[in-house]
Amino acid sequence: MAQWQNWSGSVMAAPAVITRPKTEAELSALVGAARKIRVVGAGHSFMPLCETGGTLVSLADMEGDLRIDAAASNRVWAPAGWSLAHLTSVLWAKGYSLINQGDVNAQSLAGAISTGTHGTGAALGSLSTTARAFRLVLADGRMVICSPDEAPDLFEAQRVSLGMLGVATQIQIDVLPAYHLEERLESMSLDAVEQRWEELAAANRHVEFFVFPYGDYAIVKTLNPAPAEGELKILTDMEEASFRRICDLCAALPVLTPSLQRMIVRPGLRHRRVGPAYQIFPSERTIRFEEMEYELPRANGWAALREVIGFIRRRRLPIAFPFEFRLTAGDDIWLSPFNRGDGASVSMHQYAKMPWRRHFAEAEKIFRAHGGRPHWAKRHTLSFRDVQDLYPKAPQFIQVRESVDPAGKFLNAHLAELFGARATAAAT
C-alpha cells in the first residue's frame, strides 16, 4: 500500500495505488474501473480533500499543450494537471498572462479552480471565475465537455466542485495579453492601514497586507500594471531564513512569541520592483505552516480581523505566523464563498511545528460570527448542516453530483460528510 501526505504534513493517506496516467484513454479506463478515486495536485490543501484508501491519481504526466481558442484570442484551453508555475510560464512565452493569481504557484490549475482559490483585487474574482469550459472524465469513464451552452448544470457545478464530479483533463480559461507588474511593499501602522484601506483598495489593482498578531505594523503589498524595466530583481532568501529561526524559537519557547514578533516589522520598510506578472505574483513558501482562511462580507473584514487579534493577545496564544488580508470580487458560482457578494479574506497561519487545532477552532467561531465562509481547501470544521445553511445552491450541486456519480466514486469520508452522502463513502 502506498503512502501520501500533503504539503504541510498534517494530512496523510494510504491509497491502494498512486498512479500517473499519460493519456486521456488511459485515464478513462482507470476511472471507469476504479471503485474509489481522488485526484491530487501539489498537495497544498490543508483539508483531507485528496485523502483516499482507493486510487490516487496525479495528472502531472498527462500529455497535452496550451491551445489558443480560435474564436476568442484571450481564451485558452490548458491541461488541468499543469501547475500554475508551468502554466503561467507557457502563457508568457505565447504572449499571455493570467488575469489574477495567488502567491502559491505550485498548485495545479484544476486544484486551484475546483477549490475557489484566489488572489487579491477588489474588482477581481477567484480563478474559478475565469473558467469557461471543462473537459471531464466522468465516473463511468465517459469523456464530456461542459460549458454554459453544453451540459450547463454540470458546468455550473464544476466551477467549484472539490473534485466530486469527475476528473478534469482540460480547462478553458480567460487570459489577458502579457503584462508586467510593479510590486511595492511598505510598512505602515495597522491603524493607518485601516484608516486608508478604502483609498488603497480603490487606487490599486491588487492590494493586501500581512500583520503579526502581536505586531503594531503591517506590510502593505500593492501590485499594478507597469511598463517593463529590464531584468527582474530576484529577492534573496535572507529574510525567510531569519523568519525560520524566529519560528523555531517560538516553537521552543512559546512565551517569547509576542516580543519576537514586535521586532519583525518595523517602520520605514520600503521595497519596489517590476517584472513579468507571472514572476511577480508568486512568493516562495518553504517554511511549512497550517492555514485557515475565512471569506467574509467585505464590510465585516476589519471587524473580524481586529476581534481575532484581540482574542489572541488576551489569551497570549503563541501564533507565530502573520495574518493575511485580501479582497475578492463577488461571483455567482454555486459553491463559491463569494457568491453573496464582494469579500474580504482573512488568512490565519500557524507554524507547522506548533499547536494549531484548538487555536483555529476558537478563531473560527469569530469568523463565523461575522458571516464568514471558509476556503474549502483550508482548515475548517463545517458540517453538512452548515453547508446547507451557508450555500443556498448546495441542493442543486448535490443533485448534479448524484446524477453523474450515483455510487459516490469521487467521494471520500470528508466530502461525504459535508455533502450528506455518508453511505456512498463506506470505502475511502
C-alpha positions in Angstrom: 0.0 0.0 0.0 1.3 3.5 -1.0 1.8 6.4 1.4 0.9 10.0 0.7 0.9 13.3 2.7 0.0 16.9 1.9 2.4 19.8 1.8 2.2 20.7 5.5 2.4 17.1 6.6 -0.9 17.2 8.6 -3.0 15.1 6.1 -1.8 11.5 5.5 -3.3 8.7 3.4 -2.6 5.2 2.5 -4.1 4.8 -1.0 -4.2 1.3 -2.6 -2.4 2.7 -5.5 -0.9 6.1 -6.7 -0.9 6.4 -10.5 0.1 8.9 -13.1 -1.7 8.3 -16.4 -0.2 9.8 -19.5 -3.2 9.8 -21.9 -6.9 10.5 -21.7 -7.6 7.0 -22.9 -5.5 5.6 -20.0 -7.2 7.9 -17.6 -10.7 7.0 -18.8 -10.0 3.3 -18.4 -8.6 3.9 -14.9 -11.5 5.9 -13.7 -14.1 3.5 -15.2 -12.5 0.5 -13.4 -11.9 2.2 -10.0 -14.1 1.8 -7.0 -12.9 4.9 -5.2 -10.7 7.6 -6.7 -9.4 11.0 -5.9 -7.1 13.3 -7.8 -4.1 15.1 -6.3 -2.2 18.1 -7.5 0.6 19.7 -5.4 -1.0 18.7 -2.0 -1.5 22.3 -0.9 -4.9 21.6 0.5 -4.9 21.6 4.3 -8.2 19.7 4.4 -8.4 15.9 3.5 -9.7 16.6 0.0 -7.2 14.1 -1.5 -7.4 11.5 1.2 -8.4 8.1 0.0 -7.8 4.4 0.5 -8.6 3.8 -3.1 -6.9 5.1 -6.2 -5.0 8.4 -6.0 -4.4 10.0 -9.4 -1.9 12.6 -10.4 -2.3 14.3 -13.8 1.3 15.7 -13.8 2.4 13.4 -16.6 -0.7 13.8 -18.8 0.1 14.7 -22.4 -1.3 18.0 -23.7 -0.4 21.5 -24.6 -1.8 25.0 -24.4 -4.2 25.8 -27.2 -5.3 29.3 -28.1 -9.1 29.4 -28.7 -9.7 30.1 -32.4 -12.9 32.1 -31.7 -11.5 34.3 -28.8 -7.9 35.2 -28.7 -7.9 35.9 -25.0 -9.2 32.4 -24.2 -7.1 29.2 -24.0 -7.5 25.5 -23.3 -4.9 24.4 -20.8 -4.0 21.0 -19.3 -5.8 20.7 -16.0 -2.9 19.0 -14.3 -0.3 21.7 -15.1 1.0 23.6 -12.1 0.3 27.3 -12.1 4.0 27.8 -12.3 4.3 25.9 -15.6 1.0 27.3 -17.0 2.0 30.9 -16.4 5.5 30.3 -17.9 4.0 28.8 -21.1 1.3 31.5 -21.3 4.0 34.2 -21.0 6.0 32.6 -23.8 2.9 32.8 -26.0 2.1 36.4 -25.1 -0.4 35.9 -22.3 -0.9 36.2 -18.5 -3.5 35.0 -16.1 -6.0 37.7 -15.1 -5.1 37.2 -11.4 -3.5 34.6 -9.2 -2.4 34.0 -5.6 1.0 33.8 -4.2 1.4 30.0 -4.4 2.0 28.7 -7.9 2.8 25.1 -7.1 -0.9 24.3 -7.2 -2.4 22.6 -10.2 -4.8 24.5 -12.4 -7.6 22.1 -11.7 -7.0 22.1 -7.9 -7.0 25.9 -7.8 -10.2 26.2 -9.8 -12.1 23.4 -8.0 -11.5 24.9 -4.6 -12.2 28.6 -5.4 -8.6 29.7 -4.9 -8.0 33.4 -5.4 -5.5 36.3 -5.4 -6.4 39.8 -4.3 -8.1 42.7 -6.0 -11.3 44.5 -5.2 -12.7 44.1 -8.8 -11.2 40.6 -9.5 -12.8 37.3 -8.9 -11.3 33.9 -7.9 -9.5 31.8 -10.5 -12.8 29.8 -10.9 -14.5 32.8 -12.4 -12.1 32.6 -15.4 -13.2 29.1 -16.3 -15.3 28.9 -19.4 -15.5 25.1 -20.2 -14.2 21.8 -18.8 -13.2 18.5 -20.5 -14.2 15.9 -17.9 -13.8 12.1 -17.4 -17.0 11.0 -15.6 -17.3 8.2 -13.1 -18.1 5.6 -15.8 -15.1 6.6 -17.9 -17.0 8.7 -20.4 -15.4 11.9 -21.7 -17.7 15.0 -21.8 -17.3 18.7 -22.3 -19.4 21.1 -20.2 -19.8 24.9 -20.7 -22.7 27.4 -20.4 -24.1 26.1 -23.7 -23.2 22.4 -23.3 -24.4 20.5 -20.2 -24.9 23.8 -18.4 -25.8 22.4 -15.0 -22.7 20.2 -14.9 -20.7 23.3 -15.8 -22.2 25.4 -13.1 -21.5 22.7 -10.5 -18.0 22.0 -11.9 -16.8 25.6 -11.5 -16.1 24.9 -7.8 -16.6 21.2 -7.3 -13.9 19.9 -4.9 -13.3 17.2 -7.4 -16.6 15.4 -6.8 -18.0 15.4 -10.3 -15.2 13.9 -12.5 -11.6 14.3 -13.5 -10.9 17.5 -15.5 -8.2 16.9 -18.2 -8.5 20.3 -20.0 -9.9 23.6 -18.8 -10.8 26.6 -20.9 -9.9 29.9 -19.2 -9.9 33.6 -20.0 -6.5 35.2 -20.0 -5.0 38.7 -20.8 -2.2 39.9 -23.1 1.0 39.5 -21.2 1.7 42.4 -18.7 4.3 43.5 -16.2 3.5 44.4 -12.6 5.1 46.9 -10.3 5.3 45.5 -6.7 5.5 47.9 -3.8 6.0 46.8 -0.2 5.6 49.4 2.6 5.4 49.0 6.4 2.6 51.0 8.0 0.9 51.0 11.4 -2.2 48.8 11.4 -4.3 51.8 12.4 -3.0 53.7 9.4 -3.8 50.8 7.1 -7.3 50.7 8.4 -7.8 54.4 8.0 -6.5 54.3 4.4 -8.0 51.0 3.4 -10.8 52.2 1.1 -8.3 54.5 -0.6 -5.8 51.8 -1.1 -8.4 49.3 -2.4 -9.6 51.9 -4.9 -6.2 53.1 -6.1 -4.6 49.7 -6.7 -5.4 46.7 -8.9 -4.1 44.5 -6.2 -3.7 45.3 -2.5 -3.1 43.1 0.6 -1.4 43.3 3.9 0.3 41.0 6.4 0.2 41.7 10.1 1.5 39.6 13.0 -1.0 39.2 15.9 1.4 40.9 18.3 2.8 43.5 15.9 1.7 47.1 15.6 3.0 47.4 12.0 1.7 45.7 8.8 3.4 45.1 5.5 1.2 46.5 2.7 1.7 45.0 -0.7 0.4 46.6 -3.9 0.6 45.4 -7.5 -0.2 47.4 -10.5 0.4 47.0 -14.3 3.5 48.9 -15.3 6.0 49.2 -18.3 8.9 46.8 -18.3 12.1 47.9 -16.6 14.6 45.3 -17.6 15.7 42.3 -15.7 13.6 41.3 -12.6 15.3 41.8 -9.3 15.5 38.4 -7.6 14.7 38.6 -3.8 17.2 36.9 -1.5 16.1 34.2 1.0 17.8 36.0 3.9 14.6 37.3 5.4 12.9 33.9 5.1 15.9 32.3 6.8 15.6 34.8 9.6 11.9 34.2 10.0 12.5 30.4 10.1 14.8 30.9 13.1 12.2 33.1 14.8 9.6 30.4 14.2 11.9 27.8 15.7 12.4 30.0 18.7 8.7 30.4 19.1 8.2 26.7 18.9 10.9 26.0 21.5 9.9 28.9 23.8 6.3 30.0 23.0 6.4 32.7 25.7 8.8 34.7 23.5 6.3 34.9 20.6 4.9 38.4 21.4 8.3 40.1 21.9 9.9 38.4 18.9 7.1 39.4 16.6 7.3 43.1 17.6 10.9 43.0 16.2 10.0 41.6 12.7 8.1 44.5 11.0 9.5 48.0 11.7 8.7 51.5 10.4 10.5 52.5 7.3 10.3 49.3 5.2 10.1 50.1 1.5 10.7 47.9 -1.5 9.9 48.2 -5.2 10.5 46.0 -8.2 8.9 45.5 -11.7 8.7 42.2 -13.6 6.6 39.9 -15.7 3.2 39.3 -13.9 3.8 35.5 -13.7 7.1 36.1 -11.8 5.8 38.9 -9.5 2.6 37.2 -8.3 4.1 34.2 -6.6 6.1 34.1 -3.4 8.5 31.4 -2.3 6.9 29.3 0.5 9.5 27.0 2.1 8.5 27.3 5.8 5.7 24.8 6.5 2.6 26.0 8.1 -1.1 25.2 8.7 -3.7 27.7 7.4 -7.3 28.6 7.9 -8.9 31.2 5.7 -12.4 32.7 6.0 -14.1 34.8 3.3 -16.2 37.5 4.9 -18.7 40.1 3.6 -16.4 42.9 2.7 -17.9 45.3 5.3 -17.1 42.8 8.1 -13.5 42.0 7.2 -11.8 44.6 9.5 -14.1 43.9 12.5 -13.3 40.1 12.2 -9.6 40.7 12.0 -9.5 43.1 14.9 -11.5 40.7 17.1 -9.4 37.7 16.4 -6.2 39.6 17.0 -7.6 40.9 20.3 -8.6 37.3 21.2 -5.0 36.1 20.6 -3.5 38.9 22.6 -5.8 38.5 25.5 -5.1 34.8 25.7 -1.4 35.3 24.8 -1.6 32.5 22.3 1.6 31.6 20.6 0.7 32.2 16.9 3.9 32.5 15.1 2.8 33.5 11.6 1.1 36.7 10.3 -2.5 37.2 9.2 -3.1 37.9 5.5 -5.9 40.3 4.5 -7.1 40.3 0.8 -10.1 41.4 -1.3 -12.0 39.3 -3.9 -15.0 40.3 -6.1 -18.3 38.5 -5.8 -19.5 35.9 -8.2 -22.4 33.6 -9.0 -20.8 30.2 -8.5 -22.8 27.7 -6.6 -20.2 26.6 -4.0 -18.1 29.8 -4.1 -17.7 31.6 -0.7 -18.1 34.8 -2.7 -21.5 34.1 -4.2 -23.1 36.5 -1.7 -21.1 39.5 -2.9 -17.7 41.1 -2.6 -15.5 39.6 0.0 -12.6 40.3 2.4 -10.4 37.3 3.1 -8.6 36.8 6.4 -6.0 34.0 6.4 -4.7 32.7 9.8 -1.5 30.7 9.7 0.5 28.8 12.2 4.0 27.3 12.1 3.6 23.6 11.3 5.8 22.6 14.3 3.4 24.5 16.8 -0.1 23.6 18.0 -2.9 25.0 15.8 -6.1 22.9 16.1 -7.5 24.5 19.3 -6.4 28.0 18.3 -8.0 27.7 14.9 -11.2 26.3 16.3 -11.6 29.3 18.6 -10.8 31.8 15.9 -13.2 30.1 13.6 -16.1 30.9 15.9 -15.2 34.6 15.5 -15.1 34.4 11.7 -18.4 32.5 11.6 -20.0 35.1 13.9 -19.0 37.8 11.3 -20.7 36.0 8.5 -17.7 34.1 7.2 -17.4 31.1 4.9 -14.2 29.1 4.8 -11.9 28.5 1.9 -12.7 24.8 1.0 -9.1 23.7 0.9 -8.0 25.4 4.2 -8.8 24.3 7.8 -12.5 24.5 8.8 -15.0 22.4 10.8 -18.1 22.8 8.6 -20.8 20.2 8.9 -23.5 19.1 6.4 -26.0 21.4 8.1 -23.5 24.3 7.9 -23.1 23.7 4.2 -26.8 23.7 3.7 -27.2 26.9 5.7 -24.3 28.8 4.1 -24.9 27.7 0.5 -28.4 28.0 -0.9 -27.3 26.3 -4.1 -25.9 23.3 -2.3 -29.0 21.2 -3.0 -28.6 21.9 -6.8 -25.0 20.9 -6.6 -25.8 17.7 -4.7 -28.4 16.8 -7.3 -25.9 17.2 -10.2 -23.3 15.2 -8.2 -25.7 12.3 -7.7 -26.7 12.4 -11.3 -23.1 12.0 -12.7 -21.7 9.9 -9.8 -24.6 8.0 -8.1 -22.2 5.5 -6.4 -20.0 8.2 -5.0 -16.8 7.1 -6.7 -15.3 10.5 -6.3 -16.3 11.0 -2.7 -14.1 10.3 0.4 -15.3 10.4 4.0 -14.7 14.1 4.4 -16.7 15.1 1.3 -19.4 12.6 2.0 -19.9 14.1 5.5 -20.1 17.7 4.1 -22.5 16.8 1.3 -24.7 14.3 3.0 -23.6 11.1 1.3 -22.2 9.0 4.1 -23.4 5.7 2.8 -21.6 6.2 -0.5 -18.2 6.7 1.2 -18.0 3.5 3.2 -14.7 2.7 1.5 -12.5 5.8 1.1 
